[in-house]
Structures are given as C-alpha cells and as structure tokens.
Amino acid sequence: MIDARLVGPALAAWAGALVSLVGLTSIDALDSRRAGALYVMALGVLAALVAVAGLLVVRRGATVVITVAAGALGVLASAGQIAGWTSPALVAAMSTQAEVRGTIGGPVRTSMDTAFVPLAVDQVTTRHATVHAQVPVTLTVPRFTDIPAAGTPVSVIGRLRPAGNSVTSAAYLNAEEVLARGPASRMHRAAQSIRESLARSLPDAPPGGSALVAGLAIGDEQHMSPELVEQMRNSGLAHLTAVSGGNVAMVVGAVLGIAWMIRLPMVVRVLCALAALGFYVVVVHPQPSVLRAAVMGSVVVVSLVVGGRRSGPSILAAAVLILVVLAPSLSARWGFALSVAATAGIVLLAPALQRAVTESRWGHRVPVPVTMAATITIAAQIATAPVLLAMGAFVGLAAIPANLVSMPVVPLITLAGLGAAVLAVVPVGEAPADFLAWIGAWAGEWIARVAAVASQVEVLRIRGSAPLAILALGGAVAIGVAHLRRHRRDQGGVRPSAVAVAGVISTAVIVWSAFPPSARSWPPRGWLMTQCDVGQGDALVVAPRDGAGAVVIDVGPSARAIDSCLSDLGVHHVSAVVLTHFHADHVGGLTGLIDGRRVDAVFATVYDEPVEQFRGVGHELRRRGMSMRRLLAGSTIDVGSSTYRVLWPRRIITGGRISNGSIANNASLVLEANLDGVRVLLTGDIEPPAQAALVSGPGGFDVVKIPHHGSAHQHPLFAPWAQADLAVVSAGSGNRFGHPSPDTLQAWIDTGARVVRTDQSGDVAIVRSGDGSLGFATRRDMLGSS
C-alpha cells in the first residue's frame, strides 16, 4: 500500500511559499515589499487559525486542515524571509558606503569581468548605525580579485544596492576592499584543500571530461566551456553537469558498503554515512542546490531501505516540506522542481516499469542491471518532462538513449573524482590520485562526446512552453489518479480523491504562479532589448512598447536561430526590421523572422554589396509582397514613442587599401535610439574609418553594441567617446576569427563599461529595475543556476 498522506501538505506548502515569494519579490519598492510581507504573514496566521478552529468545531477533515496549515506555513516562511531582508535598518543602508561583516560562501560565479561571491552577512555598519542582520548578500568584485576561501570571516568595504527581484539574495554589495578577519574553520580548510588537490590532479586533456569530473565530484562548474554547457542542455544531460541527489546517494552508498564490508554495527554505519554526507556538502559548498541534492539523495537511499515505493512518497514529501519551510527560496528554483520530479519518478515509476519489463515475454533475456538502469533513466525523464517544458528547455527522444549510455559512467566519474581528491591530500604520492583523475576524465569525455552527438538530433525535439507543461502535468496527474484508483480497488489503501484533489489544486497553483507571462524565466521582467545568441553573427531585438511591435536590428546567419530567439521572447509582431549591411552573418536569417510573424517595415543600408546577399534579401521580400526602404545619416524610424536616428553612413568609404568586405562593414547603418530615457548606440560592423567619423559628434551612451563582433580592428578613441555603462558583443563560440579580441574587450572595460558577450552567456537582455538602474540578464544564467 502506497503511503501518500504527506503529499498534499507538501504540495500545499510548496505552492504557498512560491505564491508568496513570487508575489512579494515582484514589488519593486523595498518599503512596500516589507509592508506586503507583513500583511501576507498576518493572512497566513489567520488562515492557520481558521483551519484549526474549523477542525475543533467540525472534528472532521483532518487531511484538509493539515493541508491548509502546511500551505499557510509555506506562506509564512516566504513572507518571513522577505520581511527579514527588507527591515527598515537594512533598507536605510542601501546605496550608502558601509562596512559589511560576514562569511564567504561558495561557489563563485563569474561573468565577463565580474565575480559574484555568496556572502552570509551578520553585521552592516554605516556612518549612522550598525545593523545586526542574518541575510544572504551577493558580493561583486572584479573577476580576478583574490577572494578568501569559503568559510572565511571577512570585512567588506563597499556599497549595498537592492537585488531587484532576486529570490536568493537580499542585496548586492559592490566591494571596494575585502579583508579576512581570521582563518576559515578547520573543516572548511580541509574541504578547500580537497578541491585544490582535485584541480591539480585532473589532466589538461580531455578538457570536456576534466570539467565534468570537477562538476560531478565537487560541484565546480566554472571550467565548463559555454559550448559544452549548451550541448549538455540540448541533449537532456544537463543534470550531469553538477552535483545531484544521485551523486550524493552514490557517496552515501559507497560509505555504507565499506562499513558493511568491515562488519560495523548498523548504528555506526548510519553515523559514518551521515558524517560523510555532512563533509561532502562542505566540500562542494553548502549552496541551496547542494543541500537540495543531499536531501533528495538521502530520500532515495532511505526510501529503498525502509520500504521503497510504499513509503517513498511520504519520505519525499517530508523532505520537500522541510526544505520549503527552512529555505523558501528553493520553491522558486527550477533545480528544486527537477530534483523533486526526478526523485518521485525513481521512487514511484521506476519499480513499476521494471516489473513490467521483467514480466514481459522478452524481459527475462535482459540482464537485471540493464533493466534497472533503463527503467530508472526512463522514469526520471518522464517525471521531469513537464518541468523541462515549463522551463522552455528542449525535450526530445534523444535524451533517453543519451542518458542510457551516459549513466553507467556517472558513478565512475563521481567516485574516481572524489577518490583522486582525497588521495591527493594524503601522503601516498601523486601517482594514485593522478591515475584516478585520468580515469574519471576519460569517462567524462565519453559523456561530453555523447552530448555533442545527441544535441544535434532534431527528431521529435520540442522547445517547452507553459501550455505544453500544463498539458504534460495534467496527463501525469490523470495517470497517477488512475493508478491510485486501481491500487485501492485491488488492495485497499489510500483514498485517491483526497490526494488527487490536493495534488491537482496545489499543482495548478504552482504552475500558474510560477509560469505567468510576467514571471516566466525568459525574457526577464523589465527587459529593454536582447542581443540574441545566433552564433557568429548579429541579431538584436528591442522590446515591444507603447502598443507597437518589436524592432529587430539584423537577423543573424541562421533562420532557425533568429526564429528561436524571437519565439523565446514572445515576439510575434515586428514593427521594423533594420538590416545594417548585407553580409550573410547579418541577413542570412531573414526568412526565420518574416515567416509566421507580422512585419510592418524593412529598412536597410544604401550599399548593395555583397550583391549575392543583397539580391537574396530582395528576392525573399518580393516573394512575400514586401519592400525595403533605404536609409542614410539623418533618416529616422519612428516606432511607438521611440525614435531611431541614423547617424551613419554619411558617405561610402572607399579607396586606398580598404577591402570590399571593409567597404560593406563601414557602410553599416549606425542607429541612436532613446528607449524610455536610455540612450542606445547600435553599430553594425563599422571599422576604424567609420568610427573615426562618428567620434567627432556627441558621445556618451548608456548601452552600446560593440562594433564588428569585438574584432581587434577598432579605433582607439571610439570606446572612450561612447562612454558606455553597458556594452554587449555578439560572437560565435570558438569562431575562427578570434572574436571578440581581448584587447578590444579590455579597451571597453577600461572606460568603465560592464561588458558581456553572447559566446559565453547566450542571449543577453538589457533590463531596467524598479529604481531605474540598468543591468544584464543572461539566458544561460537564468536557466543554468537553478
């Protein structure tokens, strides 16, 4: 008999925490956010009291009361967290110089020129007051700053600023000085030694395999190339790029196995396993995803020990309930939903699939280990499909064989990596550690190559959306209810109606609160424009506003890439398409934009070279009954309340030693746009001669698209003239041109610009927060740091 009594309360707590968190963090003003949190807390307490009072009067419906109380508890947990993060004293410290004391966490994330370091704050001192507050803050420092190790108490001089709609950080701290106040604890020092030892042991080649060992064994993902990250996502293997519940279960299982072999008593075995698990969490950093993995991995082990499929749902539900109440920010993280779904699939669905296979006519011919591996993989894929669809990730048939051929080497990678890390710090010489690291790296390379192949398979590959997720989730609920009804008829047991009603209602709340248009993971709230990741090319989308459609500047080399970017942004109406020049990497994707969308007008430069691409664009437009308007300096494009002013070309630059390609580049349209007070410069592929002509005019822009994919061919005065706050460069990962040039990037950084590039970050959105400040949001970070 399946014990599902805690499923309803766990889902209710999750839904309550999520609704409260999403709703409150959508309030931009911090004082209003705090007032909302206190109001929600009062409502949560009232709901719990009403439920308990109703039980005392009616003396029935205990399941409903417990479910309501759990939902209220989730609401209270999120609201309490937000109230603590927005205390008046802490809000008063925002945007002021402060000394912040706390403890360094991990892991460190990096972007182009900035490192983001978790900091557990316990004290904030300004000129006017000292605030004692236990809040998480994200420390921002230049990328190559020497940061003390995790666990080190520090004092940071810097300026606090609001974290916008973040559900994981109370504030950002722009650091000017970071000083250690003492050493890290002995345990943290030991963990750091293990991390550094593994890094030394891993071979330089194969790079993909070594990066996966570091990610799977100790949660260090910073060595993975953007190309590998993308391939792992598209092949359905993204869950292997970091520590997961399965890896934790392997560690615990290995410790229990060794303890059993040396005949330790059961109590000692359990204590050894718990001690190993605790230290492993410290080694890989006790970040939310790792804590989640520890709990979920323990759920798998405990459920198999104490009752498997029968008690598994309640053990999983209890874990969800505890995690959501203790760390409510988990309720809004994709990784948490994926972990819960995968664990539920393994505990509930895998045994049924395995039994169905073994009872079939050909099942006895399949070895049991193969059957177990296949059914566990398929169960996890089925269970996580609704979540992946809701994320907007790719779901396809290739994910199943890719996982089947990858999963056998995952334990080898994890245990070999950890073994190498441990052996490297004990006095047995370097050879054993190097040997284990070499084995793990080549096992990781197998997964990297599987990902590279599977990511290219397009058969039945679907990009997710909220409606597809709801459809898949509804089907999963219907199957679950049908199974419960049959189980009850055959054996008696849980009442399916209560579980089904609680599950459907809670799931509906979760889906609709997590995936409304205003809160989808992509595009981010408040986006002004997005530089699409179209490979080695250019395509930029300005968000629709004032009832008009979007404006698209260039369309990249691939129809599929620009169509995917626009679909992800929800763009179905384009008021203006601007083709800066006719090189294929800027116009090749035109059909991907114009097919299936309303396009009002197309604009282009006056220079018609290269002639093949120019004629191709004209042909595609004429086929659809469209025309093309040509622009020169002084022309304007009016879309809604925004005006795009053409600054260049004033003339076509020819003669001397300028090649035909450079003539076309220098004839690129250069546009200045004012987007609700934000000055934007869009530069096409202009080279030094055109750049020199522009710097004679007024400069100073908020956002600039760096010319010509950040090539080394730049005028030395152009970046200082532009004086950009934010600069974005579009280039393809591993392109043969070496774009963007490190010297070019450094030139923009030296002017004070914050620089981000599509080859490392994927789609890049420029966003404006409630206080008017500008910032970046990247597609890979929003879907990869779940």
LINRAGI-V211348 format. One record per residue. N is the residue number from 1. RES is the residue in three letters. SS is DSSP state (h for helix, s for strand, l for the rest). Layout:
n-><N:N>
res-><RES:RES>
ss-><SS:SS>
//
This chain:
n-><1:2:3:4:5:6:7:8:9:10:11:12:13:14:15:16:17:18:19:20:21:22:23:24:25:26:27:28:29:30:31:32:33:34:35:36:37:38:39:40:41:42:43:44:45:46:47:48:49:50:51:52:53:54:55:56:57:58:59:60:61:62:63:64:65:66:67:68:69:70:71:72:73:74:75:76:77:78:79:80:81:82:83:84:85:86:87:88:89:90:91:92:93:94:95:96:97:98:99:100:101:102:103:104:105:106:107:108:109:110:111:112:113:114:115:116:117:118:119:120:121:122:123:124:125:126:127:128:129:130:131:132:133:134:135:136:137:138:139:140:141:142:143:144:145:146:147:148:149:150:151:152:153:154:155:156:157:158:159:160:161:162:163:164:165:166:167:168:169:170:171:172:173:174:175:176:177:178:179:180:181:182:183:184:185:186:187:188:189:190:191:192:193:194:195:196:197:198:199:200:201:202:203:204:205:206:207:208:209:210:211:212:213:214:215:216:217:218:219:220:221:222:223:224:225:226:227:228:229:230:231:232:233:234:235:236:237:238:239:240:241:242:243:244:245:246:247:248:249:250:251:252:253:254:255:256:257:258:259:260:261:262:263:264:265:266:267:268:269:270:271:272:273:274:275:276:277:278:279:280:281:282:283:284:285:286:287:288:289:290:291:292:293:294:295:296:297:298:299:300:301:302:303:304:305:306:307:308:309:310:311:312:313:314:315:316:317:318:319:320:321:322:323:324:325:326:327:328:329:330:331:332:333:334:335:336:337:338:339:340:341:342:343:344:345:346:347:348:349:350:351:352:353:354:355:356:357:358:359:360:361:362:363:364:365:366:367:368:369:370:371:372:373:374:375:376:377:378:379:380:381:382:383:384:385:386:387:388:389:390:391:392:393:394:395:396:397:398:399:400:401:402:403:404:405:406:407:408:409:410:411:412:413:414:415:416:417:418:419:420:421:422:423:424:425:426:427:428:429:430:431:432:433:434:435:436:437:438:439:440:441:442:443:444:445:446:447:448:449:450:451:452:453:454:455:456:457:458:459:460:461:462:463:464:465:466:467:468:469:470:471:472:473:474:475:476:477:478:479:480:481:482:483:484:485:486:487:488:489:490:491:492:493:494:495:496:497:498:499:500:501:502:503:504:505:506:507:508:509:510:511:512:513:514:515:516:517:518:519:520:521:522:523:524:525:526:527:528:529:530:531:532:533:534:535:536:537:538:539:540:541:542:543:544:545:546:547:548:549:550:551:552:553:554:555:556:557:558:559:560:561:562:563:564:565:566:567:568:569:570:571:572:573:574:575:576:577:578:579:580:581:582:583:584:585:586:587:588:589:590:591:592:593:594:595:596:597:598:599:600:601:602:603:604:605:606:607:608:609:610:611:612:613:614:615:616:617:618:619:620:621:622:623:624:625:626:627:628:629:630:631:632:633:634:635:636:637:638:639:640:641:642:643:644:645:646:647:648:649:650:651:652:653:654:655:656:657:658:659:660:661:662:663:664:665:666:667:668:669:670:671:672:673:674:675:676:677:678:679:680:681:682:683:684:685:686:687:688:689:690:691:692:693:694:695:696:697:698:699:700:701:702:703:704:705:706:707:708:709:710:711:712:713:714:715:716:717:718:719:720:721:722:723:724:725:726:727:728:729:730:731:732:733:734:735:736:737:738:739:740:741:742:743:744:745:746:747:748:749:750:751:752:753:754:755:756:757:758:759:760:761:762:763:764:765:766:767:768:769:770:771:772:773:774:775:776:777:778:779:780:781:782:783:784:785:786>
res-><MET:ILE:ASP:ALA:ARG:LEU:VAL:GLY:PRO:ALA:LEU:ALA:ALA:TRP:ALA:GLY:ALA:LEU:VAL:SER:LEU:VAL:GLY:LEU:THR:SER:ILE:ASP:ALA:LEU:ASP:SER:ARG:ARG:ALA:GLY:ALA:LEU:TYR:VAL:MET:ALA:LEU:GLY:VAL:LEU:ALA:ALA:LEU:VAL:ALA:VAL:ALA:GLY:LEU:LEU:VAL:VAL:ARG:ARG:GLY:ALA:THR:VAL:VAL:ILE:THR:VAL:ALA:ALA:GLY:ALA:LEU:GLY:VAL:LEU:ALA:SER:ALA:GLY:GLN:ILE:ALA:GLY:TRP:THR:SER:PRO:ALA:LEU:VAL:ALA:ALA:MET:SER:THR:GLN:ALA:GLU:VAL:ARG:GLY:THR:ILE:GLY:GLY:PRO:VAL:ARG:THR:SER:MET:ASP:THR:ALA:PHE:VAL:PRO:LEU:ALA:VAL:ASP:GLN:VAL:THR:THR:ARG:HIS:ALA:THR:VAL:HIS:ALA:GLN:VAL:PRO:VAL:THR:LEU:THR:VAL:PRO:ARG:PHE:THR:ASP:ILE:PRO:ALA:ALA:GLY:THR:PRO:VAL:SER:VAL:ILE:GLY:ARG:LEU:ARG:PRO:ALA:GLY:ASN:SER:VAL:THR:SER:ALA:ALA:TYR:LEU:ASN:ALA:GLU:GLU:VAL:LEU:ALA:ARG:GLY:PRO:ALA:SER:ARG:MET:HIS:ARG:ALA:ALA:GLN:SER:ILE:ARG:GLU:SER:LEU:ALA:ARG:SER:LEU:PRO:ASP:ALA:PRO:PRO:GLY:GLY:SER:ALA:LEU:VAL:ALA:GLY:LEU:ALA:ILE:GLY:ASP:GLU:GLN:HIS:MET:SER:PRO:GLU:LEU:VAL:GLU:GLN:MET:ARG:ASN:SER:GLY:LEU:ALA:HIS:LEU:THR:ALA:VAL:SER:GLY:GLY:ASN:VAL:ALA:MET:VAL:VAL:GLY:ALA:VAL:LEU:GLY:ILE:ALA:TRP:MET:ILE:ARG:LEU:PRO:MET:VAL:VAL:ARG:VAL:LEU:CYS:ALA:LEU:ALA:ALA:LEU:GLY:PHE:TYR:VAL:VAL:VAL:VAL:HIS:PRO:GLN:PRO:SER:VAL:LEU:ARG:ALA:ALA:VAL:MET:GLY:SER:VAL:VAL:VAL:VAL:SER:LEU:VAL:VAL:GLY:GLY:ARG:ARG:SER:GLY:PRO:SER:ILE:LEU:ALA:ALA:ALA:VAL:LEU:ILE:LEU:VAL:VAL:LEU:ALA:PRO:SER:LEU:SER:ALA:ARG:TRP:GLY:PHE:ALA:LEU:SER:VAL:ALA:ALA:THR:ALA:GLY:ILE:VAL:LEU:LEU:ALA:PRO:ALA:LEU:GLN:ARG:ALA:VAL:THR:GLU:SER:ARG:TRP:GLY:HIS:ARG:VAL:PRO:VAL:PRO:VAL:THR:MET:ALA:ALA:THR:ILE:THR:ILE:ALA:ALA:GLN:ILE:ALA:THR:ALA:PRO:VAL:LEU:LEU:ALA:MET:GLY:ALA:PHE:VAL:GLY:LEU:ALA:ALA:ILE:PRO:ALA:ASN:LEU:VAL:SER:MET:PRO:VAL:VAL:PRO:LEU:ILE:THR:LEU:ALA:GLY:LEU:GLY:ALA:ALA:VAL:LEU:ALA:VAL:VAL:PRO:VAL:GLY:GLU:ALA:PRO:ALA:ASP:PHE:LEU:ALA:TRP:ILE:GLY:ALA:TRP:ALA:GLY:GLU:TRP:ILE:ALA:ARG:VAL:ALA:ALA:VAL:ALA:SER:GLN:VAL:GLU:VAL:LEU:ARG:ILE:ARG:GLY:SER:ALA:PRO:LEU:ALA:ILE:LEU:ALA:LEU:GLY:GLY:ALA:VAL:ALA:ILE:GLY:VAL:ALA:HIS:LEU:ARG:ARG:HIS:ARG:ARG:ASP:GLN:GLY:GLY:VAL:ARG:PRO:SER:ALA:VAL:ALA:VAL:ALA:GLY:VAL:ILE:SER:THR:ALA:VAL:ILE:VAL:TRP:SER:ALA:PHE:PRO:PRO:SER:ALA:ARG:SER:TRP:PRO:PRO:ARG:GLY:TRP:LEU:MET:THR:GLN:CYS:ASP:VAL:GLY:GLN:GLY:ASP:ALA:LEU:VAL:VAL:ALA:PRO:ARG:ASP:GLY:ALA:GLY:ALA:VAL:VAL:ILE:ASP:VAL:GLY:PRO:SER:ALA:ARG:ALA:ILE:ASP:SER:CYS:LEU:SER:ASP:LEU:GLY:VAL:HIS:HIS:VAL:SER:ALA:VAL:VAL:LEU:THR:HIS:PHE:HIS:ALA:ASP:HIS:VAL:GLY:GLY:LEU:THR:GLY:LEU:ILE:ASP:GLY:ARG:ARG:VAL:ASP:ALA:VAL:PHE:ALA:THR:VAL:TYR:ASP:GLU:PRO:VAL:GLU:GLN:PHE:ARG:GLY:VAL:GLY:HIS:GLU:LEU:ARG:ARG:ARG:GLY:MET:SER:MET:ARG:ARG:LEU:LEU:ALA:GLY:SER:THR:ILE:ASP:VAL:GLY:SER:SER:THR:TYR:ARG:VAL:LEU:TRP:PRO:ARG:ARG:ILE:ILE:THR:GLY:GLY:ARG:ILE:SER:ASN:GLY:SER:ILE:ALA:ASN:ASN:ALA:SER:LEU:VAL:LEU:GLU:ALA:ASN:LEU:ASP:GLY:VAL:ARG:VAL:LEU:LEU:THR:GLY:ASP:ILE:GLU:PRO:PRO:ALA:GLN:ALA:ALA:LEU:VAL:SER:GLY:PRO:GLY:GLY:PHE:ASP:VAL:VAL:LYS:ILE:PRO:HIS:HIS:GLY:SER:ALA:HIS:GLN:HIS:PRO:LEU:PHE:ALA:PRO:TRP:ALA:GLN:ALA:ASP:LEU:ALA:VAL:VAL:SER:ALA:GLY:SER:GLY:ASN:ARG:PHE:GLY:HIS:PRO:SER:PRO:ASP:THR:LEU:GLN:ALA:TRP:ILE:ASP:THR:GLY:ALA:ARG:VAL:VAL:ARG:THR:ASP:GLN:SER:GLY:ASP:VAL:ALA:ILE:VAL:ARG:SER:GLY:ASP:GLY:SER:LEU:GLY:PHE:ALA:THR:ARG:ARG:ASP:MET:LEU:GLY:SER:SER>
ss-><l:l:l:l:l:l:h:h:h:h:h:h:h:h:h:h:h:h:h:h:h:h:h:h:h:l:l:l:l:h:h:h:h:h:h:h:h:h:h:h:h:h:h:h:h:h:h:h:h:h:h:h:h:h:h:h:h:h:l:l:l:h:h:h:h:h:h:h:h:h:h:h:h:h:h:h:h:h:h:h:h:h:h:h:h:l:l:h:h:h:h:h:l:l:l:l:s:s:s:s:s:s:s:s:l:l:l:l:s:s:l:l:l:s:s:s:s:s:s:s:s:s:s:s:s:l:l:l:l:s:s:l:l:l:s:s:s:s:s:s:s:s:l:l:l:l:l:l:l:l:l:l:s:s:s:s:s:s:s:s:s:s:l:l:l:l:l:l:l:l:s:s:s:s:s:s:s:s:s:s:l:l:l:l:l:h:h:h:h:h:h:h:h:h:h:h:h:h:h:h:h:l:l:l:l:l:h:h:h:h:h:h:h:h:h:h:h:h:l:l:l:l:l:l:l:h:h:h:h:h:h:h:h:h:l:l:l:h:h:h:l:l:l:l:h:h:h:h:h:h:h:h:h:h:h:h:h:h:h:h:h:l:l:l:l:h:h:h:h:h:h:h:h:h:h:h:h:h:h:h:h:h:h:l:l:l:l:h:h:h:h:h:h:h:h:h:h:h:h:h:h:h:h:h:h:h:l:l:h:h:h:h:h:h:h:h:h:h:h:h:h:h:h:h:h:h:l:h:h:h:h:h:l:h:h:h:h:h:h:h:h:h:h:h:h:h:h:h:h:h:h:h:h:h:h:h:h:h:l:l:l:l:h:h:h:l:l:h:h:h:h:h:h:h:h:h:h:h:h:h:h:h:h:h:h:h:h:h:h:h:h:l:l:s:s:l:l:h:h:h:h:h:h:h:h:h:h:h:h:h:h:h:h:h:h:h:h:h:h:h:h:h:h:l:l:l:l:l:l:h:h:h:h:h:h:h:h:h:h:h:h:h:h:h:h:h:h:h:h:h:h:h:h:h:l:l:l:l:l:l:l:s:s:l:l:h:h:h:h:h:h:h:h:h:h:h:h:h:h:h:h:h:h:h:h:h:h:h:h:h:h:l:l:l:l:h:h:h:h:h:h:h:h:h:h:h:h:h:h:h:h:h:h:h:l:l:h:h:h:l:l:l:l:l:l:l:s:s:s:s:s:l:l:l:l:l:l:l:s:s:s:s:l:l:l:l:l:l:l:s:s:s:s:s:s:l:l:l:h:h:h:h:h:h:h:h:h:h:h:l:l:l:s:s:s:s:s:s:s:l:l:l:l:h:h:h:h:l:l:h:h:h:h:h:l:l:l:s:s:l:l:s:s:s:s:l:l:l:l:l:h:h:h:h:h:h:h:h:h:h:h:h:h:l:l:l:l:l:s:s:s:l:l:l:l:s:s:s:s:l:l:s:s:s:s:s:s:s:l:l:l:l:l:l:l:l:l:l:l:h:h:h:h:h:h:h:l:l:l:s:s:s:s:s:s:l:l:s:s:s:s:s:l:l:l:l:l:h:h:h:h:h:h:h:l:l:l:l:l:l:l:l:s:s:s:l:h:h:h:h:l:l:l:l:l:l:l:h:h:h:h:h:l:l:l:s:s:s:s:l:l:l:l:l:l:l:l:l:l:l:l:h:h:h:h:h:h:h:h:h:l:l:l:s:s:s:s:h:h:h:h:l:l:s:s:s:s:s:l:l:l:l:l:s:s:s:s:s:h:h:h:h:h:h:l:l>
//
